[in-house]
């Protein structure tokens, strides 16, 4: 089976948001999600810190990596500040075997982020919405916290005027101040989810 078909089968099995997934030489092609679409598709929107990551085989014998994320602030969903959520991505390293899916987010212990995620299946595990689009790293730049664009490893597309897919910009095209971004997310949560 070709690499692109493996990636597509793996993503569909995890119940990712609707998309046109085609693995290219350097990225996975996926429908772009703006901030409104990320909020709409999320069961959980939180600011958190990655505590640790653990790679293992899932029930389908695929290598997956679970990240434990300590919630600092809940913007939407049931996870409260001080609790942890478990977020799964396809791929990782288990012993001397590794698997990588372009466009899946990476999680690094100690990293802070804004996470847009949803529950998939019966396990108490979350998946980022829109692959790495749903993971926005937080960095300190020039003394201020900035939220960085997500979408690493993805080629984001949207239908053009003639219906053909064309390159498109993600939810963030450049770093944004954390306070302004969180205020916008809170407003969208109130509008789309009734403030929950």
N, C-alpha and C positions, 0 to 999 in steps of 0.2 A: 504494500500500500504506500502511495506517495506521502511525503511529509505533510503536504497541505491537507490531504484527506485525513491523516491522523490527527492533525490539529483541529480540523472541523469536527470530527467525530468526538474528540475529547471535550470540546467546548459545548457541543450540543448536549452531551451527556450530563454536563453540570447545570444545564438550564440557564445559560446566559441570556441576556436580553436579546430581542430579535436583532439580527444583523446579517450582513453578507460577509462571511469570513472566507478569505482567500489568502493563504500564506504566500508571500512573495519572498524574494531572496533576503530581504532585510526587515520585513514588517508584516503584520497581519492586517488585512483591510477590514474595517468595521464601520457601521453607521455612526456618525458623529452624534454625541449627546451634549446639548448645551446644559447650563446649570439647572434650568427648569426641568429638563428631561431627567437629569440625574436625581433631583429631589423627588420627582413624580415616581420614579421606578424604585426608590429606596424604602426598605422597611426600617433602616437604621441610618442616621446621619450623626456622626460623632466626631469630636476632636479627641485624639488619643495618642498614646505612646506605645510603640512596639516593645513588649517585654521580652519575648523570646520567640524563636521559630523552631519547628520540629518537622522534619521530612519523614514520610511513611508511605506505605502502600494503602490505597483506598480499597473499597470493596470490589472494584473492577481491576485490581492489580496495577493501577497506574501510580506513578510517583506523584505525590502531592505534598505541599508544604503548608502547615497550619501556623498562623501567626497569632499569638496571644496579645491582644491590644487592651491596655488599661484605658478606660474611658475617663477623660478629663472633663468633658462637657458634652451633654446630650442635646442635640438639636432636634432630633426626631427619633421615635422608637422607644422600646422598653428599657434599653440599657441605661443604667443610672451612673452618675459620676462615681468613681471609685471601684466600679465593677469591671470585669473583663469580658471581652467578646473574642470568639475564635473565628478567624477569617482564613479561608482556604484558597490557595492558588494552585493551578496545575504546574507540575514540574518541581525540580529540586534535585538534591544530591543525596543518595542513599547508598552508603558504602562506597563502592567504586563505580557506581552507575549513576548517571545524571540524565535528566530530561529537561528540555527548555522549550517553552512555547513563547514565541515572540508576542509581545503585547500583554502578557500576564504581568501583574505588578511584582516588584521585589519588596520584601520587608526586611529591614535591618534593625536589630535590637537597639533601642535608644532613640530611634527616629520618631519624630512627631509628625502627625498627618491629620488631614480632614478625610474621613472615610464615608463613602456612600456605598451601602451594602444592602443585600437582601438575603432572606432565608431561602435555602434551596433544599427540598426534600425533607426527610424526617429527622435528620441529625441536627444537633444544636450548633450548626456551623453556618457562617455567612459567606457569601461570595461578593466581591466588589462588583458594582454595577458597571457594565461596559468595559470589563477587564481593567486595564490600568487607568482608564478615564476616571474611574471612581476612587482613585487614591491620589490625593493632592498633598505632596510633602510640604512641611512647614520648615522654613529656614530663617535664620537671623542674618539680615543683611543691613549694613550701615546702621546698626543699633536697633533695628525694628524687625518685628516678625513679618515675614512675607510668605504667602501661600503660592507655591510653584505650580505651573501647569502639569496636568497628568497626561496620560496617553503615551508613555514611553513604549517604543516598539510597535506602535500602531500607525497605520496610514488611515486617517479618518476621511470618510467620504459622505456626500449627501447628493440627492438627485439634483441635477442641474435643470435649466429651463427646458431642455429637450427630453428629460427623463433619464439621461445617462448619468452615471455616478461621476462626481467631480471631487477633487480634494476640498476639504473643509476644515475650518479651525475648530478646536475643541472648546470646552467650557471656559478655559482661561487661555489667552494667547500670550500673556506675559505675567510676571509675578504681581500679586495684589496684596495690599495690606490686609492683615488678618481681621481687624475689626470691621472694615468695610465689607469684606466678603462674608463674614459670619452674619452681619446684619442683613445682607441680601438673602442669604440662605434661610434665616429665621422668617423673613417676610414670605418667601416662597413656601416654606413649611406651613405657615398659617393659612396661606391661600389654597394650597393643594391638599393638605392633610388636616385642616382645621386646628393647627397649632399643636398637634400631637407629636 
